[in-house]
Structure formats: C-alpha cells, structure tokens
Amino acid sequence: MSTQAGTIVASQVRTGGFPDAFDSSLLDVLPQSVASLAGQQQGTLEFAVDASLAQALRNAQVADAADTPCRLAAALALVESRLSGAEEVTVRVVGADGARQARIGVAGPLSSLSSRIGQAGLVDGQAAPVVWASVAEGQAHDGAASTWCLRLGSEPILEVVFQSPLSLAAATLLAGCVLRALEAVVASPELSCDAVEVVDPDERERQLRVWSTAPAARTRDGTVHDRFSEVRAQTPDAMAVVDSRSSLTYAELDRRAGSLASRLRSAGITTGQVVGMAVPRSVDSIVALLGVLKCGAAYLPLELSLPAERVAFMLADARVDAVVVADSTALPLPDGVARVPVDGDEPAWDGDCGTDGLCLRRLRPGPC
C-alpha cells in the first residue's frame, strides 16, 4: 500500500448529492465537474497515511482520544484558509457527544488553532450544512458535503465521504493538502499557520510555470472557431458547456456546430452574411453561436419576447436571410427568411468559411 500523500487506496463514486448551498469560498477555488454542478456525484475515498504520521497520531490519541478529530479539523481549517484566502473558516467536529462547531480565525501557532477548535460549542439541529466535518471513528454525520475520518489501524487511512457540490477531483486535491497540513500540525505545533505550505511542490511549480504561460498571440487571420478547434483537438472529451439540463464535451459541441453550419450553407448562407439567433440561453445557444461562425457568417441575437414588428425591422435592417431556432421557438419570421433548426444530423460542413477579417470587410466597408 502506497503511503504517498494524496494517493487513493480505495474509492467508490456514485450519483447523488447535497441539495443545499454553502457559505464557503473554498468551493470557488476547487475543481468542479458536470456531475458535481448538477448535484449528481458522491463517493467514498481512502487515502494512505504515512506510517510515522500515523504513529504520532496514535501516541497523541493515548492521552486524549478526542484530540485526533480536532487535529484533523485544524488541518482542514488550515487548508481551507490557505487555498481560499479566507481569514476565518467554519469548523465542525463530530464526536461521541455530538457535533461541535465554531467560526475561528486561522492565525497564530498551529497548537492554538487545535485548542480553539477543541472549545467549539455543540451544534443545534437547525445548523446550516457545512463543506466539511472532521468525524471521530465510529461516528456518522449527514450535515456536511464531506466528512473526514482518520482510521489509525494496522493500515492507517484518511477516509473521505463526499457529495456534491464537491467533485471527485476536488476531494482528491483536498486530501493531499490535508495530509500535508496534518503533518505540520502534529510535527511542528509551534509553527505559525501562515508558514505552512499545503500545496504539493510539483503542483505549485505547475501553477507557476505552466498555468502562467501566456497563450500564443492571435494573428490577423485567426478565427474564434479555429481557436475552438485547437482546444477540441487537445481535450476532445473535456466538458465544454453546461446548463441546468444537459452538457456537451468539446467533441460533441464541435460535431453539433459543424452540422448546423451544413444546414446554414444549404439554406444559402455564405461568408460575411448575418444570421439571426432565436435560441434561449442554453447549451443550444452555444451550438448556434459556434455553428454560425463555422459557416463564416456573423450572428444577430434576437430577444424572443420582442413584438413581431420589432423583430422584422431588426432582420431587415441587418439583411438577415436565415434565423437559427430551437424546437421551442415560436418566433414569427417575415417571408423570405429561412428558419434553420439548431438540431439536426447532417454531416459537418468542412469548407473554407473565410476569416474574421474577411467577414468584417463584407459587413463593414473600408479597412478592417
């Protein structure tokens, strides 16, 4: 069994989630997934604990069994503060006497942080849910998006039970940070909270060197859809767009947008023309936008609640020859304006649609 911090030794992930909102800035900095955003992910993870750290925790547990969940809570509080920048965090510790909670400042020596957590008051039944709770062995708690428990048997593990809005990636990242913070809490209690580095050195190097690398500058002939195609080629299965009902990967979005471009070309739309977009804000609206660009045209968003006379004026003024519509679109269109459905199964159009610059020359006479 590996003892590397953050290494998963067992896992079980399923659908489901926590319905309530959380008052924590930690969620703003953690990786999310479509399943977690939709409230459809939960699971149990087990992370190996280093043997020397486990022994130090066992030694402390002999003196005070309640000390272990408080130390774990201190590590969790430290991680939340360091990742989110919050000066105060909400801690919850669950023991044999029930759940205790406090809002504490993360400052000063690590030993004082653990002591203040140990003085937290009991939680009443109306307490709002929290992002995390440190739970003693043998206890259960359903008032948190994640529960954390140190099991210090012959094969010591950190058990994490999580549910939405946390994702698998978020729980895994947090676990690595918590194990590093826990080592500092146990081995160096005199250290100041702001002196503890919770992020893995390799991960920090990646953030500083890779994430900070500026993208290549756009050329005069570069297009939005070309840039999209570059990202799609690199990460075709990554999530590209999500709404409350559905989602699309980059590959799926590219396929649907290319199919729409074929229907627009079949409707007579060529490079530089203007296409209306009568699609409610959703995944479909992004398909429509990208499909119009792939066709080489410009798009004109149309507000579906406008009077028919106003829509007719906008279409005539912009010289619109086609409007992309969703199945639910009931917008009346003037004679001569083609209605092109956003959905279809036509093969993607692969012709030359021109560049942004060429479109601008067609739409706006004179130098670009």
C-alpha positions in Angstrom: 0.0 0.0 0.0 1.4 3.3 -1.0 2.0 6.0 1.6 2.4 8.9 -0.7 0.2 11.9 0.4 -2.9 12.1 -1.6 -2.7 8.5 -3.1 -6.1 6.9 -3.3 -6.0 3.3 -1.9 -9.8 2.7 -2.3 -12.7 4.5 -3.9 -16.4 4.3 -4.6 -18.1 7.1 -6.6 -21.8 7.2 -7.4 -24.5 9.6 -8.3 -26.4 11.8 -5.8 -25.6 15.0 -3.9 -26.2 17.6 -1.3 -29.0 20.0 -2.3 -28.2 23.0 -0.1 -26.0 26.0 -0.7 -22.8 26.5 1.3 -21.4 29.7 2.7 -17.7 28.9 1.9 -15.3 30.5 -0.5 -13.5 27.1 -0.7 -15.9 25.9 -3.4 -14.8 28.8 -5.6 -11.2 27.5 -5.9 -11.8 23.8 -6.2 -12.1 21.8 -9.4 -15.7 21.0 -10.4 -17.3 18.5 -12.7 -20.6 18.4 -14.6 -21.9 15.8 -12.2 -21.0 17.9 -9.1 -22.5 21.0 -10.6 -25.7 19.1 -11.3 -25.8 17.6 -7.8 -25.1 14.1 -9.1 -21.8 12.9 -7.6 -20.9 11.4 -4.3 -18.5 8.7 -3.1 -16.1 7.4 -0.5 -12.3 7.6 -0.9 -9.5 6.2 1.3 -6.0 7.8 1.3 -2.9 6.1 2.7 -1.5 7.8 5.8 2.3 7.9 6.3 3.4 5.4 9.0 5.3 7.9 11.0 2.4 10.4 11.0 0.0 7.6 12.0 2.2 6.6 14.9 2.5 10.2 16.1 -1.3 10.5 16.0 -1.7 7.2 17.9 0.7 8.4 20.6 -1.4 11.6 21.0 -4.6 9.6 21.0 -3.5 7.7 24.1 -3.6 10.9 26.1 -6.8 12.2 24.6 -8.9 10.3 22.1 -10.8 13.4 21.2 -7.5 15.1 20.1 -7.3 13.2 16.7 -10.5 14.7 15.1 -9.5 18.2 16.5 -6.1 17.9 14.9 -7.7 16.8 11.6 -10.1 19.7 11.8 -7.2 22.1 12.3 -5.6 20.7 9.2 -8.8 21.1 7.2 -9.3 24.7 8.5 -5.7 25.5 7.5 -6.2 24.1 4.1 -9.4 26.0 3.5 -7.8 29.2 4.6 -4.6 28.8 2.5 -6.5 27.8 -0.6 -9.3 30.3 -0.4 -7.5 33.2 1.3 -10.3 33.3 4.0 -9.1 34.6 7.4 -11.9 32.8 9.2 -13.5 29.4 8.5 -16.3 27.4 9.9 -15.1 24.2 11.6 -17.2 21.2 12.6 -16.0 18.3 14.7 -18.2 15.2 15.3 -17.6 13.1 18.4 -19.4 10.8 20.8 -21.1 13.9 22.4 -22.4 15.2 19.1 -21.3 17.8 16.6 -19.4 20.9 17.7 -19.0 24.0 15.5 -17.2 27.3 15.7 -16.2 30.1 13.4 -12.5 30.6 14.0 -9.7 32.8 12.7 -6.8 30.8 11.1 -3.8 32.6 12.6 -1.1 32.2 15.2 0.6 28.9 16.1 -0.9 25.6 15.0 -1.2 24.5 18.6 -3.6 27.3 19.4 -5.7 26.5 16.3 -6.3 23.0 17.6 -7.0 24.3 21.1 -9.7 26.7 19.8 -11.3 24.0 17.8 -11.5 21.9 20.9 -13.5 24.6 22.6 -16.2 24.7 19.9 -19.8 24.6 21.1 -22.4 21.9 20.4 -24.4 22.4 17.2 -28.2 22.5 17.4 -30.5 20.7 15.0 -31.1 23.8 12.8 -27.4 24.4 11.9 -26.7 25.1 8.2 -24.8 22.5 6.3 -21.0 22.9 6.0 -18.5 22.0 3.4 -16.5 19.6 5.7 -16.7 18.0 9.1 -14.0 16.1 11.0 -15.5 12.9 12.4 -14.2 10.6 15.1 -14.0 6.9 14.3 -17.4 5.2 14.8 -19.4 8.3 14.3 -21.6 9.4 11.4 -22.7 12.8 10.2 -25.1 14.0 7.4 -24.8 17.7 7.8 -21.7 18.3 5.6 -20.8 18.0 2.0 -17.8 15.9 3.1 -16.8 14.0 6.2 -13.2 13.3 7.1 -12.1 10.5 9.4 -8.7 9.2 10.4 -8.6 5.4 10.9 -5.4 4.5 12.6 -5.4 0.7 12.4 -2.7 -1.5 11.0 -3.2 0.1 7.6 -3.8 3.8 8.6 -6.1 5.7 6.2 -7.8 9.0 5.8 -11.4 8.3 4.8 -13.3 10.9 2.9 -17.0 10.7 2.2 -18.1 13.4 -0.2 -21.1 14.6 -2.2 -22.0 17.5 -4.4 -21.1 20.3 -4.7 -17.7 18.7 -4.1 -16.3 16.6 -7.0 -14.0 13.6 -7.1 -11.2 15.9 -8.3 -11.9 18.4 -5.5 -11.9 15.7 -2.8 -8.7 14.2 -4.1 -6.9 17.6 -4.2 -8.1 18.5 -0.7 -7.0 15.1 0.7 -3.4 15.7 -0.5 -3.4 19.2 1.0 -4.9 18.0 4.3 -2.3 15.2 4.8 0.5 17.7 4.3 -1.1 20.2 6.7 -1.7 17.4 9.2 2.0 16.5 9.2 2.8 20.1 10.2 0.0 20.2 12.9 1.5 17.0 14.5 5.2 17.5 14.0 5.6 21.3 14.3 2.7 22.7 16.5 4.8 25.8 17.2 4.7 26.8 13.5 2.6 29.8 12.5 -0.4 29.0 10.3 0.9 31.2 7.5 4.2 29.3 7.5 2.7 26.0 6.4 2.7 25.1 2.7 -0.3 22.9 1.9 0.1 22.7 -1.9 2.3 19.9 -3.3 5.6 21.5 -4.6 5.2 19.9 -8.0 1.6 21.2 -8.2 2.7 24.7 -7.2 5.5 24.6 -9.8 2.9 23.6 -12.5 0.7 26.5 -11.5 3.6 29.0 -11.6 5.3 27.7 -14.8 2.6 26.1 -16.9 -0.5 28.0 -16.0 1.2 31.4 -16.1 2.5 30.8 -19.7 0.8 33.3 -22.0 -1.1 31.8 -25.0 0.2 32.5 -28.4 -0.9 35.8 -29.8 -3.8 35.8 -32.3 -2.9 36.5 -35.9 -4.8 38.9 -38.1 -6.4 35.9 -39.9 -7.1 33.9 -36.7 -10.8 33.0 -36.1 -12.8 32.1 -33.0 -13.7 28.7 -34.4 -10.1 28.0 -35.3 -9.2 28.6 -31.7 -12.0 26.4 -30.6 -10.8 23.6 -32.9 -7.3 23.8 -31.3 -8.8 23.2 -27.8 -11.1 20.5 -29.1 -8.1 18.7 -30.6 -6.2 18.9 -27.3 -9.1 17.8 -25.0 -12.0 16.4 -27.0 -13.6 14.7 -24.0 -13.4 17.6 -21.7 -16.6 19.4 -20.7 -17.1 22.5 -22.9 -20.6 23.8 -21.9 -23.1 23.0 -19.2 -26.7 24.2 -18.5 -29.2 23.0 -16.0 -30.5 20.2 -18.2 -27.6 19.0 -20.3 -23.9 19.3 -21.2 -21.6 18.8 -24.2 -17.9 17.9 -24.5 -15.7 19.8 -26.9 -16.1 16.9 -29.4 -19.9 16.9 -29.1 -20.1 20.7 -29.4 -17.9 20.6 -32.5 -20.0 17.9 -34.1 -23.3 19.7 -33.5 -21.9 23.1 -34.5 -20.5 21.6 -37.7 -23.8 20.0 -38.5 -25.6 23.4 -38.1 -23.0 25.0 -40.4 -24.0 22.5 -43.1 -27.7 23.4 -42.7 -26.9 27.1 -42.9 -24.9 26.6 -46.1 -27.7 24.5 -47.5 -30.0 27.5 -46.7 -27.8 29.7 -48.9 -25.7 31.4 -46.1 -22.2 32.3 -47.2 -19.2 34.1 -45.7 -20.0 37.5 -44.4 -23.8 37.2 -44.2 -25.7 37.8 -41.0 -27.7 35.0 -39.3 -30.3 35.6 -36.6 -30.2 33.6 -33.4 -33.6 32.9 -31.8 -32.4 30.3 -29.2 -33.0 30.6 -25.5 -29.8 30.8 -23.3 -28.7 27.2 -23.0 -26.3 24.6 -24.4 -28.2 25.1 -27.7 -27.3 28.8 -27.8 -23.6 28.0 -27.8 -24.1 25.4 -30.5 -25.9 28.1 -32.6 -23.2 30.7 -32.0 -20.3 28.4 -32.9 -22.3 26.9 -35.9 -22.9 30.4 -37.4 -19.2 31.2 -37.0 -18.1 27.9 -38.6 -20.4 28.8 -41.6 -18.4 32.1 -41.9 -21.4 34.3 -41.0 -22.0 36.8 -38.2 -24.7 36.3 -35.7 -27.5 38.6 -34.5 -29.1 37.6 -31.2 -32.8 38.0 -31.1 -34.9 38.6 -28.0 -37.8 36.2 -28.1 -40.1 38.5 -26.2 -39.9 41.3 -28.7 -43.0 42.2 -30.8 -43.0 40.6 -34.3 -42.8 44.1 -35.9 -39.6 44.9 -34.0 -38.1 41.5 -34.9 -39.0 42.1 -38.6 -37.3 45.5 -38.5 -34.1 44.1 -37.0 -34.0 41.3 -39.6 -34.5 43.7 -42.5 -32.0 46.3 -41.1 -29.3 43.7 -40.7 -30.2 42.0 -44.0 -30.7 38.6 -42.3 -31.6 35.8 -44.6 -31.8 32.9 -42.0 -32.6 32.5 -38.4 -31.4 29.6 -36.2 -34.3 28.4 -34.0 -34.8 25.8 -31.3 -37.7 23.4 -31.2 -39.5 25.5 -28.7 -39.0 28.8 -30.6 -42.4 30.3 -31.6 -41.0 33.5 -33.1 -42.8 34.5 -36.3 -40.5 35.3 -39.2 -41.0 37.5 -42.3 -41.4 36.0 -45.7 -38.1 35.2 -47.3 -36.2 34.5 -44.0 -35.3 30.8 -43.7 -35.9 29.0 -40.4 -32.9 26.7 -39.6 -33.2 24.3 -36.7 -30.3 24.2 -34.2 -30.6 20.4 -34.1 -30.0 18.0 -36.9 -27.9 15.1 -38.1 -26.3 16.5 -41.3 -22.6 15.8 -41.6 -20.3 18.7 -40.5 -19.5 21.2 -43.2 -15.8 21.3 -43.9 -15.5 24.0 -46.5 -13.5 27.2 -46.2 -15.6 29.8 -44.3 -13.1 32.6 -44.5 -11.6 34.6 -41.6 -12.9 37.1 -39.1 -11.2 39.8 -41.1 -12.9 38.8 -44.3 -16.3 38.8 -42.6 -15.6 42.3 -41.3 -14.7 43.6 -44.8 -18.1 42.3 -46.0 -20.1 43.7 -43.2 -18.3 47.0 -42.8 -16.8 48.5 -45.9 -13.4 50.0 -45.6 -10.2 49.0 -43.8 -10.6 46.4 -41.1 
